[in-house]
């Protein structure tokens, strides 16, 4: 009897771990992240609040973390002005793709929105400090000119133009350890020139 029950227990444990886990697929180019994000901003965390779930939710699976950011620079999808606060939600448990931020620190976020307009950020969304960005990434983010993520997203050099089948902006996101993939993410911009999107600043890749 025990030998019959044991495999069932193992399967149930495996299913439970699979449900309560979070993994991100591939290594998306920051321009892809920017184009697909509902909002992009640079701000300072001023407050952290846990909205708890039911009393028996000891792992915070149903809880929500709310982070208040003071906007330093807004790049996309933000109606609040510079210096104003914006509240961003994430899940209470890291296994469900929730993320944590340090109060007093500055972050760049590229996140989504709920149907009611609430801004969200999860593990697989782009989030970074300035110190971890390359000089090229910083420039592409903070300028609105032709050499920027913002401008070229609006010029339709978006996700379907950056990928393994692209002619001008070929990118292998499924291989995050590939040196060329990393180099393109850190240095290159998929830029529209005339009628075509193509990589620029990719000479070293």
Secondary structure, DSSP 8 states (H G I E B T S, - for coil): -HHHHHHHHHHHHHHHHHHT-----S---HHHHHHH-SEEEEEEEEEEEEE---TT-TT-TT-EEEEEEEEEEEEES--S-TT-EEEEEEES-GGGT-----TT-EEEEEEEE-TT--EE--TTSEEE-GGGS-HHHHHHHH--SSSSHHHHHHTT--GGGSBTT-SSSB--TT-TT-HHHHHHHHH-EEEEETTEEEEES-TT-
